[in-house]
Amino acid sequence: MSAQPASSPPAAPLVVNSLGKHCPVPVIDLAQALPSVEVGAEVLVLADDPGAKVDIPVWCRMKRQQLLGVDAAERGWAFRVRRVS
């Protein structure tokens, strides 16, 4: 039997703090942060502007990035985005 190489745990997501910023700034913050992570990695955007609940999912569809989920956070929401390309 050959030994299987141990897979490394997934990297922690890059956290982008857009709390207190009004749209379209959370989307701009996401767009600027995405190139700094590897393809397949996650970016976690924290935002409390209600417009981000519409803007970030639409941006992900337009840019063909994967929105993994939107979770309620202590303040606003946490948008989990995976870089696809």
C-alpha positions in Angstrom: 0.0 0.0 0.0 1.3 3.5 -0.8 1.0 6.3 1.6 -1.5 9.0 0.7 0.0 12.6 0.9 -1.7 14.5 3.7 -3.9 17.2 2.3 -3.5 20.6 3.9 -6.5 22.2 5.5 -8.2 24.9 3.5 -6.8 28.3 4.0 -8.8 30.7 6.2 -10.8 33.1 4.0 -9.5 36.6 3.4 -11.7 38.9 5.5 -12.8 42.2 3.9 -14.3 44.6 6.4 -16.8 46.8 4.6 -18.9 47.6 7.7 -20.1 51.1 7.7 -19.5 51.6 4.0 -22.4 52.3 1.6 -22.9 50.7 -1.7 -21.2 50.4 -4.1 -18.1 50.3 -1.8 -18.6 46.7 -0.5 -18.6 45.4 -4.1 -15.6 47.5 -5.0 -13.8 46.2 -1.9 -14.6 42.6 -3.0 -13.4 43.3 -6.6 -10.1 44.7 -5.3 -9.5 41.9 -2.8 -10.4 38.9 -5.1 -7.1 39.0 -7.2 -5.1 38.7 -4.0 -6.3 35.2 -3.3 -5.7 31.9 -5.2 -8.3 30.4 -7.5 -10.4 28.2 -5.2 -9.9 30.3 -2.1 -12.6 32.2 -0.2 -13.1 35.9 0.5 -15.4 36.8 3.4 -17.0 40.2 3.0 -18.5 41.8 6.1 -21.1 44.5 5.2 -24.0 46.1 6.9 -25.4 48.2 4.0 -28.7 46.5 2.9 -27.8 47.2 -0.8 -24.9 44.7 -0.4 -27.5 41.9 -0.1 -28.4 42.6 -3.7 -25.2 44.0 -5.2 -22.7 41.3 -4.1 -24.8 38.3 -5.4 -25.3 40.1 -8.7 -21.6 41.0 -9.0 -20.7 37.3 -8.4 -23.1 36.2 -11.2 -21.8 38.9 -13.6 -18.1 38.1 -12.8 -18.7 34.3 -12.7 -17.5 34.0 -9.1 -19.2 31.6 -6.7 -21.3 33.0 -3.9 -21.1 30.3 -1.2 -23.5 31.9 1.2 -24.8 34.9 3.0 -24.9 34.6 6.8 -26.3 36.9 9.4 -23.4 38.5 11.3 -23.2 40.4 14.6 -23.5 43.5 12.5 -25.0 43.1 9.0 -24.0 40.0 6.9 -21.1 37.9 6.0 -20.8 37.1 2.3 -18.7 34.0 1.4 -17.3 34.2 -2.1 -15.1 31.6 -3.8 -12.7 32.8 -6.5 -13.4 30.7 -9.5 -11.1 32.3 -12.1 
